[in-house]
Amino acid sequence: MRAYKQPDKEYRWLSARELNLFDCGNGRYQRVSASVFSGSFGSGKLLDSFDESKWDYVGPGTAFSDVMKYVCDYKPTPGK
């Protein structure tokens, strides 16, 4: 989930719900699907939804690099 305090300047949406795959070994991600909304945290009107199938590389110092670090370094606790 992505949420902004002000609407995205280019597309005019306030929040987005995304499903992404991460390829930790190659430093890339694939956006499987996304939906964008006029309201905060998935509320309001559904403005658009789309599916993508291409892989993109994660740039250093980006929000996606922080997410990728978390996802790729995640170690599940046994028994949970």
BAKOL-659535 format. One line per field, with one value per residue: z, x, y of N, C-alpha, C, O in turn; residue number from 1. Coordinates in nm, 3 decimals, m for minus. Each point is the difference from the previous one (the first is absolute). Layout:
% BAKOL-659535
n_up [Z	...]
n_east [X	...]
n_north [Y	...]
ca_up [Z	...]
ca_east [X	...]
ca_north [Y	...]
c_up [Z	...]
c_east [X	...]
c_north [Y	...]
o_up [Z	...]
o_east [X	...]
o_north [Y	...]
nr [NUM	...]
END
This chain:
% BAKOL-659535
n_up [0.000	m0.167	0.138	m0.098	0.040	m0.143	m0.072	m0.047	0.036	0.027	0.190	0.130	m0.009	0.097	m0.144	0.122	m0.149	0.146	m0.216	0.191	m0.206	0.163	m0.136	0.174	m0.083	m0.048	0.211	0.021	m0.140	0.129	m0.151	0.199	0.201	m0.134	0.212	m0.166	0.179	m0.016	0.059	0.193	m0.041	m0.198	0.085	0.073	m0.109	m0.063	0.066	0.149	m0.198	0.137	m0.215	0.161	m0.189	m0.014	m0.099	0.221	m0.124	0.153	m0.022	m0.069	0.202	m0.095	m0.076	m0.222	m0.027	0.024	m0.170	m0.171	0.044	m0.018	m0.195	m0.094	0.098	m0.141	0.217	m0.155	0.097	0.064	m0.157	m0.148]
n_east [0.085	m0.125	0.143	m0.176	0.184	0.168	m0.178	m0.036	0.210	0.137	0.034	0.125	0.189	m0.178	m0.121	0.155	m0.132	0.167	0.007	0.120	0.090	0.054	0.112	m0.058	m0.069	m0.216	m0.066	m0.117	m0.096	m0.142	m0.025	m0.041	0.015	m0.157	0.008	m0.112	0.099	m0.225	m0.061	m0.063	0.218	0.051	0.058	m0.210	0.018	m0.137	0.208	0.102	m0.020	0.161	0.016	0.124	0.104	m0.029	0.181	m0.028	0.133	0.090	m0.144	0.210	m0.008	m0.023	m0.179	0.013	0.114	m0.124	m0.127	0.098	0.053	m0.163	m0.065	0.128	m0.060	m0.173	m0.024	m0.071	m0.178	0.199	m0.096	0.122]
n_north [m0.116	0.080	0.101	0.096	0.123	m0.039	0.116	m0.217	0.072	m0.175	m0.118	0.131	m0.119	m0.101	m0.127	m0.109	m0.105	m0.046	m0.065	m0.021	0.005	m0.144	0.139	m0.131	m0.195	0.036	m0.045	m0.190	0.149	m0.115	0.163	m0.093	0.099	0.089	0.073	0.101	0.097	0.003	m0.209	0.095	m0.026	0.092	0.197	0.006	0.194	m0.169	0.049	m0.134	m0.103	m0.077	m0.063	m0.093	0.058	0.221	m0.087	0.032	0.133	m0.138	0.170	0.037	m0.100	m0.202	0.113	0.040	0.192	0.186	0.076	0.108	0.213	0.154	0.088	0.156	0.192	0.025	0.048	m0.146	0.096	m0.085	m0.126	0.115]
ca_up [0.000	m0.003	0.030	m0.005	0.069	m0.110	m0.119	m0.094	m0.093	m0.139	m0.025	0.085	0.096	0.136	0.054	m0.094	0.057	m0.099	0.026	m0.067	0.021	0.008	m0.038	0.086	m0.056	m0.115	0.031	m0.084	0.046	m0.101	0.051	m0.051	m0.018	0.079	m0.006	0.055	0.058	0.023	0.143	0.076	0.038	m0.076	0.010	m0.108	m0.132	m0.072	m0.119	m0.105	0.043	m0.112	0.019	m0.076	0.000	m0.022	0.116	0.007	0.100	0.112	0.009	0.136	0.067	m0.028	0.093	m0.033	0.053	0.142	0.007	m0.043	0.108	0.102	m0.053	m0.028	0.126	0.093	0.044	0.081	0.129	m0.003	0.079	m0.008]
ca_east [m0.085	0.067	m0.094	0.059	m0.074	m0.056	m0.012	0.111	m0.013	m0.018	m0.116	m0.110	m0.050	0.047	0.056	0.011	0.021	0.082	0.057	0.130	0.093	0.139	0.105	0.107	0.131	0.032	m0.030	m0.108	m0.135	m0.105	m0.132	m0.097	m0.125	m0.012	m0.126	0.020	m0.123	m0.009	0.008	0.114	0.009	m0.091	m0.140	m0.043	m0.029	0.104	0.030	0.059	0.070	0.077	0.093	0.124	0.073	0.144	0.087	0.075	0.106	m0.023	0.105	0.048	m0.052	m0.142	m0.091	0.002	0.122	m0.027	m0.091	0.074	0.091	m0.082	m0.051	0.108	0.068	m0.099	0.019	m0.117	0.024	m0.051	m0.118	m0.101]
ca_north [0.116	0.130	0.109	0.133	0.107	0.079	m0.086	m0.011	0.113	m0.041	m0.086	0.048	m0.097	0.022	m0.124	m0.112	m0.134	m0.070	m0.132	m0.003	m0.110	0.046	m0.093	0.049	m0.032	0.085	0.139	0.051	m0.027	m0.007	0.039	m0.096	0.074	0.122	0.075	0.133	0.050	0.144	0.025	m0.047	m0.141	m0.085	0.044	0.087	m0.057	m0.072	0.079	m0.083	m0.120	m0.052	m0.110	0.014	m0.125	0.021	0.017	0.125	m0.002	0.090	0.103	0.024	0.119	0.020	m0.067	m0.143	m0.061	m0.025	m0.115	m0.119	m0.038	m0.065	m0.127	m0.095	m0.032	m0.053	m0.138	m0.037	m0.063	m0.137	m0.028	0.108]
c_up [0.000	0.028	0.003	0.077	m0.102	m0.120	m0.085	m0.109	m0.143	m0.024	0.086	0.093	0.136	0.064	m0.107	0.079	m0.109	0.048	m0.083	0.032	0.003	m0.035	0.073	m0.059	m0.113	0.020	m0.085	0.059	m0.117	0.068	m0.066	m0.027	0.088	m0.022	0.066	0.036	0.022	0.147	0.064	0.035	m0.064	0.011	m0.119	m0.128	m0.056	m0.132	m0.115	0.064	m0.122	0.045	m0.085	0.006	m0.018	0.132	m0.012	0.108	0.106	0.010	0.145	0.057	m0.027	0.107	m0.026	0.051	0.149	0.017	m0.035	0.109	0.110	m0.047	m0.012	0.127	0.101	0.032	0.088	0.130	m0.005	0.091	m0.003	m0.137]
c_east [0.090	m0.105	0.077	m0.085	m0.071	m0.012	0.126	m0.019	m0.029	m0.132	m0.122	m0.059	0.065	0.058	0.001	0.021	0.070	0.037	0.127	0.074	0.140	0.094	0.126	0.139	0.042	m0.038	m0.110	m0.135	m0.096	m0.130	m0.102	m0.133	0.002	m0.139	0.025	m0.135	0.005	0.016	0.123	m0.012	m0.108	m0.146	m0.034	m0.024	0.122	0.023	0.053	0.057	0.070	0.090	0.123	0.074	0.151	0.074	0.071	0.107	m0.028	0.118	0.043	m0.060	m0.146	m0.085	m0.001	0.127	m0.015	m0.090	0.074	0.096	m0.078	m0.044	0.113	0.077	m0.092	0.028	m0.120	0.040	m0.057	m0.120	m0.106	m0.057]
c_north [0.124	0.107	0.131	0.099	0.089	m0.093	0.002	0.107	m0.041	m0.073	0.034	m0.106	0.023	m0.126	m0.108	m0.128	m0.079	m0.139	m0.008	m0.128	0.058	m0.114	0.047	m0.023	0.092	0.146	0.061	m0.037	m0.001	0.040	m0.092	0.069	0.124	0.060	0.134	0.061	0.151	0.035	m0.060	m0.148	m0.088	0.037	0.089	m0.078	m0.074	0.074	m0.084	m0.126	m0.058	m0.113	0.028	m0.132	0.020	0.017	0.133	m0.014	0.106	0.096	0.020	0.129	0.029	m0.070	m0.150	m0.067	m0.029	m0.122	m0.128	m0.047	m0.073	m0.140	m0.102	m0.040	m0.065	m0.146	m0.037	m0.066	m0.142	m0.018	0.108	0.012]
o_up [0.079	m0.055	0.047	0.012	0.027	m0.015	m0.012	m0.060	m0.070	m0.098	m0.028	0.042	0.009	0.093	m0.100	0.101	m0.112	0.120	m0.123	0.110	m0.076	0.050	m0.053	0.016	m0.023	m0.091	m0.044	0.089	m0.107	0.098	m0.121	m0.106	0.098	m0.108	0.106	m0.068	0.016	0.032	m0.066	0.033	0.068	m0.036	m0.081	0.001	0.007	m0.084	m0.117	0.119	m0.112	0.119	m0.110	0.091	m0.001	0.099	m0.109	0.101	m0.030	0.014	0.091	m0.072	0.035	0.078	0.094	0.033	0.049	0.087	0.066	0.023	0.052	0.074	0.040	0.004	0.108	m0.090	0.109	0.007	m0.032	0.111	0.069	m0.024]
o_east [0.094	m0.110	0.113	m0.122	m0.107	0.080	0.067	m0.107	m0.077	m0.069	m0.109	m0.115	0.109	0.080	m0.073	0.071	m0.050	0.012	m0.005	m0.013	0.031	m0.015	0.077	0.089	0.119	0.016	0.011	m0.009	0.028	m0.041	m0.021	m0.060	0.074	m0.058	0.063	m0.100	0.107	0.035	0.079	m0.109	m0.066	m0.087	0.086	m0.018	0.112	m0.090	m0.027	0.032	m0.048	0.028	m0.010	m0.019	0.074	m0.057	0.042	m0.020	m0.054	0.115	m0.082	m0.020	m0.049	0.051	m0.006	m0.002	0.053	0.023	m0.016	0.013	0.046	0.014	m0.016	0.059	0.044	0.023	m0.015	0.100	m0.118	m0.003	m0.101	m0.085]
o_north [0.010	m0.006	0.007	m0.018	0.054	m0.093	0.103	0.009	0.066	0.027	m0.049	0.014	0.056	0.009	0.008	m0.002	m0.011	m0.025	0.007	m0.054	0.091	m0.111	0.080	0.085	0.020	0.081	0.114	m0.085	0.054	m0.061	0.007	m0.019	0.008	m0.011	0.007	m0.021	0.059	0.114	m0.069	m0.047	m0.078	m0.079	0.032	m0.122	0.049	0.006	0.029	m0.001	0.013	m0.016	0.056	m0.080	m0.098	0.048	0.039	m0.068	0.107	m0.042	m0.009	0.098	0.108	m0.080	m0.080	m0.119	m0.100	m0.084	m0.102	m0.120	m0.102	m0.097	m0.116	m0.108	m0.038	m0.081	0.055	m0.072	m0.017	0.053	m0.011	0.085]
nr [1	2	3	4	5	6	7	8	9	10	11	12	13	14	15	16	17	18	19	20	21	22	23	24	25	26	27	28	29	30	31	32	33	34	35	36	37	38	39	40	41	42	43	44	45	46	47	48	49	50	51	52	53	54	55	56	57	58	59	60	61	62	63	64	65	66	67	68	69	70	71	72	73	74	75	76	77	78	79	80]
END
